[in-house]
């Protein structure tokens, strides 16, 4: 039975509306109608049309308009029917029908994703002091470097591992991001030198990407455009920023935190520096300029969640003492190490951590231990980030290894880690390796 013109006009309007309202599905629908995928798509589309609330006359006409599965390139016989139902040329008509009837393309990824299990990673870490050697053992050899700064760690890593991987025809995938705007006059030596960038980009066996002016907690646009992978073999962060990660906002109130920043850092205000915004801080009789987000407090929970949901292995290097103990307070099961509104300091640490503090404080430079040998590990972490679909949550760490020191033989390091060698007034930093796993919900 022919479909009346009013019904056809109404249907065309609905198809046009669905197409314009769901631009993501519309873009992805190209995959559904390519010759290789069309036979499977046709079957799915017929099932979706049959199951829909569309009028029976429309259903019959739409199914008759679909090109046959065995002749996906010969759609001329269906052109008129598809045009009648959608007002579109054949390929766009088929795509529009897929969107209207709710067919979704299988997600494709530009970057290979790790499939290694937490058991395998844990066993590897128990046998190897150098966590980055996992790149030689597992596929893909991929890493995300958070807060990459001057790319000194990236260059050391590439120098050490790219030749070894190239011998086995394996690429090294290294993605780096930093919040500093490359065009900013603020940040000084933390900017990536152009020559270093050029050298990294020129490496033939290196899949290198650098994203400046990029907040590590705002990665959705990069992932949607597939400029970043959704998950890496290793996620690392060197010298996690202070005060950004030196205080946990879930346990320290805004009032207490504001007072502590005034006491330790000095008065601050936002100003203009040339054409850009800056944070002016008055400290010890000097006026200092920083990027405007310098005092943004995210805390260890945000950093731990970000790393755990994007890496099969997490590595924190050159962690200064203030950030280290704040991170540690989140890794231990006992809630007593997370006292409300108590600033962790050399005076309060023995009281808060007890025997764990005494044993870690006695750890020599180069020494290491498993945190689980000192205190039970936290079994579930609260989510403080808005994670996009597909990321793992909730999570925990099944293993945490702590090493004392900035530099270790055979392990690449950042320039910040190397600067610790000349800082006689600074206490030795920490090196933390964490094996995350997701928690199944029954």
N, C-alpha and C positions, 0 to 999 in steps of 0.2 A: 504494500500500500504506500503510495507516495506521501512524503511528509509535506504538510501544508507550509506555505511561505511564512506565516507568523511564527510557527514553531522553529523553522530554520533560522529566522532572524534572531529569535530569542537565544537559540543555542550558540550562534556565532558570537553574540554579545557576551555570553558567559565564558566562552573559550578565550576571547580577547581579554576579558577582565582577569581570568586566571593567569594568563601569560604575562600580563603587565604587573600583577601583584606579586609574583614569585619569580623575580629575575634570576635568583640563584639556580632554581630548578630549570628555568628556561635555558640558561647557559650550559648547564650540565646535560641537557637533553640531546645535545649533539652526539654524545656517545651512544645514546639509545638507538639512533636511527642510522648509524654507520653500517655498511654492508655486513661486517662480521657479526655485529650484535643484533641486527634487525630480526632474524628468525626467532630468537628468544624473546625479543621485545614484542613482536607481533602476538605471540602466544599470551604473554602477560597482559597486553593491551586488550585482547579479546576477552580474557577472564575479567579484567577490570570493568569493561563495558557491560558484560553480562551481569556483573554483581551490582552495578550502579542503579540508581533510581531513575535513570533516563527512560523516557517513553519507549515502548517496545518498537515502534516504527522507526525511531531514531537509532535504536540499537542495531536493528537489521541493516539499515542503510550505512551506518558507520563501519560495521564489520565488512560489508560488501565493498566499501571504499578502500580498505587496506590492501596494499600491494601484496602479492603472494610471497611466501617465505623463500621460495626457490628462485625468485627473480627480483631481487631487491633493487637492482639498478634499472629495471624496466617498469617505470611507474606511470607511463603515459596513459594507459587505459584507466587509471584511477584519478587522473588529474582533475577531470570535470567534477567527479563526485566529491573529492576532497575540497575543491574550491567551493562547491555548493554548501558544504557543511561548515567550513571554517573561514572562507573568504581569503585563503592563503595559498601560495604555491605549494607543491606537494611535500617537499622536505620540511618546510616550516609548518605545514599543516599537521604532519605526523608528530613533530616535536610538540606542537601546541596541544594535540590530543593526549600525548603522554603526560604533559603537565596537568591538564584538566582532570584526567582520570587518576592522578596521584602516583604515576610511575616515577621512580627515582633511580637515577643512574648509580651504579656501584661506585663508591668513592675511589678515585685513583690518586696515587701519591707520586709526586715527582721524586721523592727521596726514599731510599730503602729504609725500613724500620727494623730495629733489633728484635729478635725473637728469643734471645737467651733467657733462661729461667733464673729466678733469684737463687735457687740452689746452686746452679753452676757458677754464678758470680760470687756467691759466698765462699764456695770451695776454692775459687781462684784467689780471692783475697787472703784466705788463710795460708796459702802456699807462696804468695808473692808480696814482697814489700812495696813494689812499684805498681800502683793501681793502673797506670797508663799502659802497662804491658798488655792489658786486656784488649787493646786495639789490635795486637798481633794475633790474638787467639780467637776472636769472635767477629762475625759479620753483622752489620757493616762496620767498618772502622770509622765511626762517626762520633763527633764531639760538638757540644754547645758550650761556648765560653761566655759566661755572664760577667758583665763589667770588665770587658777585655782591656780597657785602658790603652796603653801604648803598644799593645800587641806583642810585647816582649815574650810573654809565655807562649803565645801562638807560634812565634818564630822558632823558639827553642823546641817546641813539640814537633814542628814540621821538620826541623833539622835532624832530630833524633829518629823519627818514625817514618817519614815519607820514603826515604831510600829503602828501608827494610820492607815496607809494604809494596813498593814498586818492583822489587825483586820477584814478588809472587803475583804481579799484575793486579794488585789490589789498590784501589784509590783510597786516599785519606779524605774524609769529609769533615771540614772544620768550619763551623759557623760561629761568628763572634759578634757580640753586640755591646754597645756602651751608651750610657745616657748622655755623655758629653756631645754637644753639637760640634762637628768638625770645623764649622765656621766661627765658633765662639772664641772670644779673646780670653775667656776664663778657663781655668783648669790646668794651665801651664804644662808641665812635663807629662801629664797623663794623656795628652792627645797622641793619637797614632801618627807617627812620622810618615809623610808621603812616600819616602823611599822604601820603608818597610812594607807599606801597603802594596806598592808596585811589585816588590820581590815576591810577596805571597801570591798575588794575583797572577804572576807569570809562571808559577810552578805547574808543569804539565800534568803531574800525577796528583794534583791537589784540587779538591772541590771546595774552594774557599769563598766565603761570603763575609762581608763586614757591614754591619748596620749601625751607623752612628746616630746620635740624637734619638735613641730608642730606649724607652723605659722597659725594663725587663718584665714588668708586671702588666704590660699592655701589648701582648704579642699576637692577639687575635688577627689584626690586619695582615701581618706577615704570614700567618698560617693559612689564612683564607687564600692569599695569593700564592701559596706554596713556596714562598721565599725561605721559610723555615720548615723543617720536618716537625711532625707532631711528637716524635720521641727519638732519643739518641742513645747510643751505647753508653756514653759518659757525658755527664753534665758537670762542669767545674766552675768554681768562682774563687778568684784569688784576692786576698786582702779585702774581705767583705767590708763595705763602707761603714765608717763610724761618723756620726751617731746613727745612721740609718738602721743598722742591725744590732746596735749596742743596747737597745731597750725594747722590751716586748710590750706593745700597747694593750694586750689582753690582761696584763697583770699590773701595769703602771698607769695610773690615771692621768688624763691630760694636764691637770693642775700640777701634779707631782713632777711630771715630765718637763713641763714648761719651766718650773722652778729649777730643776736640775740642769737644764740647758743654759739658763741664765747664769747659774752658779759656776759651771765648768767652762762654758764657751764664751759667755759675755752677752751683752745686749746685741740684738740684731734687728735689722729692718731691710725691707726691699727697696732697692734704688735702681736708677738707670745707669748703665755703664755703656756709653756710646749708644748703639742702637739696640742693645739687649738689656733684659732684666737681670739683676744680680742681687745677691744677699750680702749686705755689709755687716760685718761682725766686729765689734769692739772688744778686743781681747788683749790683756796684759799691756795696755797702753798703746796698742796698735790698731789700726783700722784695716781689716782684711776683706777682700772680695771673693765670693764664691758663686757658683751657679745657684739660681734661685731655689732649687730643690735640695740644697745641701742638708738642711735640717728636717727634711721629710722623714718621718719615722715609720718604717714598715715592720721591723722586728724579725726575729729568727723564724717564727712560725710561717710567715709569708715566704721567706727564702727556702726553708726546708720543703714546704709544699710544692713550690715551683720546681725545685730540683727533683724531688721524688716522683712527680708526675710526668717528667720529661726525660728521665734518664734511668737506665738499668743499673748504673753505678754513679754515685755522687762524690765529688772530691772538693774539699775546701782547703785552700793553701794559704800560708802566711796569715793566719787568723790571729789578730791581736788579742790580748788577754781579756779586755772588756767584752768584746764580741764573743769570744770563746765561751766564757762562763755563762753569758746570757743564752747562747745556743745550747750549752750543756744542760741548763735548767729545764729546757724543753725536751731533751732526749731521755731523761730519767723518769721512771714511773712515779716515784714518790712525789705527790703534790706539795710536800713540804719544801721542796727546792724552788718552788714558784711563789714566794710570799708576795702578797699584794703590797704595792707601793713601797717596797724596800729596794733601794738601789744597791746593786751588787758592787762591792768595792773590796779592796784588800782587807779592810776591817771586818766586813760582814761575811765574806766568803767562807772562812772556817766555821762560822756558826751555821750557815745555811747548808753547806755540803758535807760537813763533818769529816769522816774518815776518807770519803772520796776525794775531798780537797787535799788532805794531807798526802795521800798516795800520788795524786797527780802532780802536786807541787814538788814532790821528791823525784819525779821522773827526770832523768838526765837528758841533756841535748842528744838527740839521735835515738833516744829510748822510745818504746811504744808499748801499748797495752790495749786490750779489748775492754770497752766500757762495761760490757756485761759481766766482766770479772770484778768490777767495782760496785755496780748497782744494777738492779733489774731495769731493762729497757722499757720505755713507754710502749704500751700495746696498741694505742689508737690515738691519732692526732686530730684535733679539730680542724675543719677546713675554714680558712680565712680568705681564700681567693674565690672569685667567681670563675669556675673552670668551664671552658667550652666543652661541648659534647664530645665524647670519645676519650677524655682524659680520665685517669684512674683516681678514684677517691671512694672511701677513705683509704688511708695508707699508714704504714709504720716502717720502722727500720729493723731488719732482722739482725744486722750486725753493724757495729760502729767501732772503728779502730782509731785510736788517738796516738799521734806521734808528736814529739816535742822538737821544735826547731823550724828554721826557715828553709834550709837547703839540705837535700839528701842526694847522695851519689846516684847518678843515672836517671834522676827524676827531673824533668824540665821545671823551670820556675819562672816567676814574673820578676820584673825589675824591682817591684816593691819588696818581694822576698829577699832579694839581694841587698837591698838598702838596710834591712834589719842588721846585717853584719856590722855596719858602722854606727849603729844606734846604741851607744853604751848605756843610755838611761832607760831604754825600753826593755821590758822583760821579754824573754824569748817567745816567739809566736808558736802556733800550733798547726798541725796538719791533720785533717780529719777525713776519713774515708767511710762512706755510709752505703749500705746495701739496702735499697728500699723494696718493699713488696706491697701489693694492694691487699685489702682485707675483703674477703667475700662476705656478702650479706645474705644470710639464710632467710 
